[in-house]
C-alpha cells in the first residue's frame, strides 16, 4: 500500500476488494484483458484499461480518501472529488486520427478542473493502443496524440504550459485511455532530470509537437513545505534526448533506473528548491512496461535489486513510446507519515 498526502491513498488489488471501513473510493482503474470505458459504478469512477494479455494477473489501481466523495460525468469524463482531491478518467475511442479528439478530451478535462476548482494537477497517465503505428495520415499515433495534447495545452494554459509527471505508454486495445489526479490547495512542483533534455524541448525529429510532461512531480498537501509525495513519470533509457543501448534490455534497464534515481535524489530536489530527496528504495508503487515478453525476467531481476522488498511492482507487456525503447518504468515515493 502506498500512502499519499493527508488522506489520499493508492492501493493495488488483485480483485475488487471491499473498501476498508472509513475509506472512500475516489477512482478505480482496472488493468484488464479488454478495454472498458469510464463509468460511474456505485458512485465511483471506474475504467478498464486493456493492458493484460494471456496469463497476466488482472489487477486494479484504487485511489482512496478519508472524505466522502461526489462523483459525476462531464462530457465523456467520469470523475469524483472530495473537496481536496479530484480523480478524472476518460477514453478516446479508436480513430484514424487522434489529434482532434485528444484536443477535445484534454479541453474537457481543463474545463472540469476549472469548474470544480482543482487547479493543481499532479499526475497524468495515458495508455495508447498501437502507439508506434501510423495513423490514417501516416503520422505515428504517439506523435498524433502529442500534437492534440499540445494544442489543448496551448489553448488552455498558453505559453506557461508547466505540465506534471505523466506516462504515455502502449495498450493492447481501446483507443486512448487516460486518467489524472489533481488537488485544490496542495503545492505542485515539477522536476526535470539534468541528464535528460526536458521533453517539451525535444527537437522536431520526434514529431510536430514535443511531448508535454515533467520527469517527476513533487506534491505537498495543503501547500506545506518540506517532504511531499514524489510521482516519477514514465522513465526510459534516454540520455539527453536520444535513446541509448537500443536492443539491450539489461543496459536499458540500468539507464532507466539510473534516471529515476537521479530525478528524485536529494541533490536534484535541492537544485529545484525542494528540501527533500529519496532513493529507489522509497518507491512503493511501481509499474514496469516491457516491450518483449521474453525480457520480463531480466526486468524483474533488475527491479528486485533496485526497489524495496515492500514495494508493489506490476509488469505489463506493451509497446513503448519509441520503437527503439524496450522498457519504461514509473513509480510513486510517498512522504513519510507519523
C-alpha positions in Angstrom: 0.0 0.0 0.0 1.3 3.5 -0.9 0.1 6.3 1.3 -0.1 9.9 0.0 -0.8 13.3 1.3 -3.3 13.8 4.1 -5.8 11.1 3.4 -5.2 10.2 -0.3 -4.0 6.6 -0.7 -3.3 4.2 -3.6 -4.0 0.5 -3.3 -3.1 -2.2 -5.7 -5.7 -5.0 -5.6 -5.9 -8.4 -7.3 -9.7 -8.3 -7.3 -12.4 -6.0 -6.3 -11.9 -6.0 -2.6 -14.2 -4.2 -0.1 -13.1 -0.7 0.8 -11.8 -0.7 4.4 -14.2 0.9 6.9 -13.9 4.7 7.0 -12.4 4.9 3.5 -14.0 6.3 0.3 -13.0 5.4 -3.2 -12.0 8.4 -5.4 -11.4 6.3 -8.5 -10.6 2.8 -9.8 -8.6 1.8 -12.8 -8.6 -1.9 -13.7 -5.9 -3.4 -15.9 -7.8 -6.0 -17.9 -7.7 -8.2 -20.9 -10.2 -5.9 -22.6 -11.0 -2.2 -22.6 -13.9 -0.7 -20.6 -15.0 2.9 -21.0 -15.1 5.0 -17.8 -18.4 4.9 -15.9 -19.8 5.8 -12.5 -20.2 2.4 -10.7 -22.0 2.7 -7.4 -20.8 6.3 -7.1 -17.2 5.5 -8.1 -15.4 6.4 -11.4 -14.4 3.0 -12.8 -12.4 2.4 -16.0 -10.8 -0.7 -17.6 -7.5 -0.4 -19.5 -6.5 -3.2 -21.9 -3.0 -4.0 -20.6 -3.3 -7.6 -19.7 -2.5 -10.4 -22.1 -2.9 -14.2 -21.8 -1.7 -15.3 -18.4 -1.2 -11.8 -17.0 -2.6 -11.2 -13.5 -5.6 -8.9 -13.5 -5.0 -6.0 -11.1 -6.7 -2.7 -10.3 -5.3 0.6 -9.0 -7.6 2.1 -6.4 -7.4 5.7 -5.2 -9.0 6.2 -1.8 -9.6 9.1 0.5 -10.7 9.7 4.1 -13.5 12.1 3.0 -16.8 11.4 1.3 -16.8 11.9 -2.5 -19.1 13.5 -5.0 -19.0 11.8 -8.4 -20.4 12.6 -11.8 -20.0 12.6 -15.6 -18.8 15.6 -17.6 -19.0 15.2 -21.3 -17.2 11.8 -21.7 -15.3 12.0 -18.4 -16.0 10.2 -15.2 -14.9 12.0 -12.1 -15.1 12.2 -8.3 -13.8 14.7 -5.8 -13.8 15.1 -2.0 -13.1 18.8 -1.5 -9.3 18.4 -1.7 -8.6 15.8 -4.4 -10.0 15.2 -7.9 -9.8 12.0 -9.9 -10.9 12.1 -13.6 -10.8 9.4 -16.3 -11.5 9.4 -20.0 -11.3 7.2 -23.0 -10.9 8.3 -26.6 -12.3 5.6 -29.0 -10.2 4.1 -31.8 -9.8 6.8 -34.5 -8.0 7.2 -37.8 -6.5 10.5 -36.3 -6.3 11.3 -32.7 -5.3 15.0 -32.9 -8.8 16.5 -32.7 -10.4 14.0 -30.2 -7.4 14.2 -27.9 -7.5 18.0 -28.1 -11.2 17.9 -27.2 -10.7 15.4 -24.4 -8.0 17.5 -22.8 -10.1 20.6 -23.3 -13.0 18.9 -21.4 -10.6 18.0 -18.6 -9.3 21.6 -18.3 -12.9 22.8 -18.2 -13.8 20.4 -15.5 -10.7 21.2 -13.4 -11.6 24.9 -13.7 -15.3 24.4 -12.9 -14.7 22.3 -9.8 -11.6 24.4 -8.8 -8.9 21.7 -8.6 -6.1 23.6 -10.4 -3.1 21.6 -9.1 -2.7 18.7 -11.5 -0.1 16.4 -10.0 -0.1 13.3 -12.3 -1.5 12.1 -15.6 -1.5 8.6 -17.2 -2.2 7.7 -20.9 -2.5 4.2 -22.4 -2.4 4.4 -26.2 -3.3 1.4 -28.5 -1.0 0.9 -31.5 1.3 3.6 -30.1 4.1 3.1 -32.6 1.8 2.5 -35.6 0.9 5.1 -38.3 -2.5 6.9 -38.2 -4.6 7.4 -41.3 -2.3 10.2 -42.4 0.9 8.3 -41.9 1.9 10.1 -38.7 2.9 7.8 -35.7 0.0 7.6 -33.3 2.1 8.7 -30.3 3.1 11.8 -32.3 -0.5 12.3 -33.4 -1.5 12.2 -29.7 1.2 14.6 -28.6 0.0 17.1 -31.3 -3.6 17.1 -30.0 -2.4 17.4 -26.3 0.0 20.3 -27.2 -2.8 22.2 -28.9 -5.1 21.8 -25.9 -2.4 22.9 -23.6 -1.7 25.9 -25.8 -5.4 26.9 -25.8 -6.0 26.5 -22.1 -2.6 27.3 -20.5 -0.8 29.3 -23.1 3.0 29.6 -23.1 3.2 28.9 -19.4 2.5 25.3 -20.1 4.0 23.7 -17.0 2.8 20.1 -17.0 3.2 17.4 -14.3 4.7 14.0 -14.4 3.0 11.8 -17.0 3.1 8.4 -18.6 2.4 7.8 -22.3 2.6 4.1 -22.9 1.2 1.4 -25.3 -2.1 -0.5 -24.7 -3.5 -3.7 -26.3 -6.8 -2.1 -27.4 -9.3 0.5 -26.6 -8.0 3.7 -28.3 -6.6 6.0 -25.7 -7.4 5.5 -22.0 -6.3 8.2 -19.6 -6.7 9.5 -16.0 -5.4 12.2 -13.8 -5.1 13.4 -10.2 -5.5 17.0 -9.1 -5.6 18.9 -5.8 -7.4 22.1 -4.7 -4.7 23.5 -2.3 -1.6 21.4 -2.5 1.7 22.6 -3.8 2.8 21.1 -7.1 6.4 21.5 -8.2 7.5 19.8 -11.4 11.1 18.5 -11.7 13.4 17.8 -14.6 16.4 15.4 -14.8 19.7 17.1 -15.5 20.8 14.1 -17.5 17.8 14.5 -19.9 16.6 17.2 -22.2 13.1 18.3 -20.9 10.5 16.6 -23.0 8.8 19.9 -24.1 12.2 20.9 -25.6 12.8 17.8 -27.7 13.9 18.7 -31.3 11.5 18.4 -34.2 12.8 15.0 -35.2 10.5 13.5 -32.5 7.3 14.9 -34.1 5.5 18.1 -35.0 4.9 18.9 -31.3 7.0 17.5 -28.5 5.6 15.6 -25.5 4.5 17.8 -22.6 5.3 16.3 -19.2 7.8 16.6 -16.4 10.2 13.9 -15.3 8.7 13.9 -11.8 6.3 15.9 -9.7 6.7 16.8 -6.0 3.4 17.3 -4.3 3.0 18.8 -0.8 -0.5 18.6 0.7 -2.1 21.9 1.6 1.0 23.7 0.3 3.2 22.6 3.2 6.9 23.0 2.9 9.4 20.1 3.1 8.7 16.4 2.4 5.9 15.5 -0.1 4.9 12.8 -2.4 7.0 12.1 -5.4 5.4 11.0 -8.6 8.0 9.7 -11.1 7.0 9.9 -14.7 7.3 7.0 -17.1 11.1 6.8 -17.5 13.2 5.1 -20.1 16.7 4.7 -21.5 17.1 8.2 -22.7 20.1 10.5 -22.2 19.9 14.0 -23.5 17.1 13.4 -25.9 18.4 10.2 -27.5 17.7 6.6 -26.9 20.7 4.7 -25.7 21.5 1.0 -25.8 18.9 0.1 -28.4 18.3 -3.7 -28.4 20.0 -4.3 -25.0 17.4 -4.8 -22.3 19.9 -5.1 -19.4 21.6 -1.8 -20.3 18.3 0.0 -21.0 17.1 -1.1 -17.5 20.2 0.2 -15.9 19.9 3.6 -17.6 16.2 3.8 -16.8 16.7 3.0 -13.1 19.6 5.5 -13.0 17.4 8.2 -14.4 14.7 7.5 -11.9 17.2 7.6 -9.0 18.7 10.9 -10.3 15.5 12.8 -10.6 14.3 12.0 -7.1 17.8 12.4 -5.5 18.3 14.9 -2.7 20.9 16.7 -4.9 18.4 17.2 -7.7 15.5 18.2 -5.5 17.6 20.8 -3.7 18.6 22.1 -7.1 14.9 22.6 -7.7 14.4 24.4 -4.4 12.8 21.4 -2.6 14.2 20.3 0.8 13.6 16.6 0.2 15.1 13.6 -1.5 14.6 9.9 -2.0 16.2 6.7 -3.3 14.7 3.9 -5.4 14.1 2.0 -2.2 11.5 4.6 -1.2 9.3 3.9 -4.2 6.2 2.0 -3.1 4.0 1.5 -6.2 5.8 0.7 -9.5 4.6 -0.1 -12.9 7.1 -1.6 -15.4 6.2 -1.7 -19.1 8.2 -4.2 -21.1 8.0 -4.4 -24.9 9.1 -8.0 -25.3 7.6 -10.7 -23.1 10.9 -12.6 -23.1 12.6 -9.7 -21.4 10.3 -9.6 -18.3 12.6 -12.0 -16.2 15.5 -9.5 -16.8 13.4 -6.6 -15.8 12.0 -8.4 -12.7 15.5 -9.2 -11.6 16.7 -5.6 -12.0 13.6 -4.2 -10.2 14.0 -6.7 -7.3 17.6 -5.4 -6.8 16.7 -1.8 -7.2 13.4 -1.5 -5.2 12.5 -2.4 -1.6 11.0 -5.8 -0.9 7.9 -4.0 0.3 7.3 -2.2 -3.0 4.4 -3.3 -5.1 5.7 -3.8 -8.6 3.5 -4.9 -11.6 4.6 -5.8 -15.1 2.8 -5.3 -18.4 3.9 -6.4 -21.9 3.1 -3.4 -24.1 4.8 -1.2 -26.7 6.8 1.9 -25.6 6.6 5.5 -26.9 9.7 5.0 -29.1 10.1 1.9 -31.2 13.8 1.5 -30.0 12.8 1.5 -26.3 12.4 -1.9 -24.6 11.3 -0.8 -21.1 9.7 2.1 -19.3 9.2 2.3 -15.5 7.2 4.7 -13.3 6.7 4.9 -9.5 5.4 6.8 -6.5 7.5 7.6 -3.4 5.1 8.7 -0.7 6.2 11.1 2.0 6.9 9.7 5.4 3.9 9.9 7.8 4.0 9.7 11.6 
